[in-house]
């Protein structure tokens, strides 16, 4: 609005609006990036839980095998 009041050229006003919109969209992309990466590659929490489940399954298998021998 200040630029319009100061009689700035239309191209300067347009460039400023584009810069502001670009900065705002870049901020949103940066904020969403971790969520997108987690959905594509999985999060560390899911991986940790999966590893713990596998270890528990292996322990049960070993315990069962020990009881059968």
N, C-alpha and C positions, 0 to 999 in steps of 0.2 A: 504494500500500500504506500509505503514511504517513497518508493521509486516512482509510482504513478503521480504522487503529489509533487515530486521534484522534477517532473517532466523528463524522466529518463526515456530513452528510445524503446520502442516496442520490442526490438530484438534483445536489448539488455534485460528487460522485464521477463521475457520469455526464457532467456538463458538462466536467470536466477530461479525462476519457478522450476525449470528442469533440474537444476542443481539440487534444489531442496527436495524434490520428489525422488531423485536418484539417491540422495543421502538417506532418506527415510526408508526406501525400499532395500538399500544395502544393509541397513541396520536390522530390518526384519529377516533378511536372508541369513545374516550372521547369527541371529537368535535362533533360527529354525535349523541351522546346519547340524548341530549335535543330534537333534531328533531324527533328521533324515539319515544321518550316518548310522545311528543305532538301528533304525528300521531296515537298512540295507545290509549291514554287516553284523548285527546283533550287538547287544550291550554287554559290558563286562559282568554285570550282575547275573544275566541269564547264563553266561558261560560259566561263572563260578558255581551257580546252582547245579548246572548240568554236570560239572566235574565232580561235585560232592555226591550227586546221585550215582554216578558211575563208580565212585570209590565205595559207597555203601553197598551197591550191587555186588562188587567184587568181594567185599568182606563177607557178605552173606554166602556167596558161592564157596569161598574158602572154608567158612564155618560148616557149611553143609558137607563139603567134601571131607573135612576132618572127622565129622560124626559118622560117616559111612565107612571109613577105613577101619 
